[in-house]
Amino acid sequence: MLDADFFCRWMTATAASVDREAERLTALDSPIGDADHGSNLQRGFRAVTATLEKEAPQTPGAVLTLAGRQLISTVGGASGPLYGTLLRRTGKALGDAPEVSEEQFAEALRAGVDAVMTLGGAAPGDKTMIDALVPAVDALRDGGFAAAGTAAEQGALATTPLQARKGRASYLGERSIGHQDPGATSSSLLVAALAEADGE
């Protein structure tokens, strides 16, 4: 079973991963976005970990809801609302249970991903974070955290040959082809951090 501590560790592991990869995320964002994806997420997840250290919520749902709120208030551009919605909606779906099963978490994360699709209007194949998140949720339900991480990474890599149909990159049309999507890449870091949190 997964408790509030696990979800705090997930956020901490994600923050560390974003710290390590911030320059790469910004480099990916440079040709097709605002060249600030790495620094924006770095600021957001640092704020999340600082907040969780100050007030550690008692339930998994409360951890994710708080983290989502923090991202919305500290991350600029589209990333804040999208990541914030993902975590808040997942947290809301988990409810007030003190512990949740991996299966319950997979269901809740699916609700979070659906909310992101509704907010951003993106579907798989549009070259967005959805291309990493949808396969990750499918893999999580059937194969656990490591499988989800692999699926997310493969989903992110698979955005390279796609033409962007949503977000800032879509303005570039065919010139967006050949670049790996930064949002899908950062989403794969978030998913990969699950296995890290589980290993502690």
Disulfide bonds with the S-S distance in Angstrom:
none
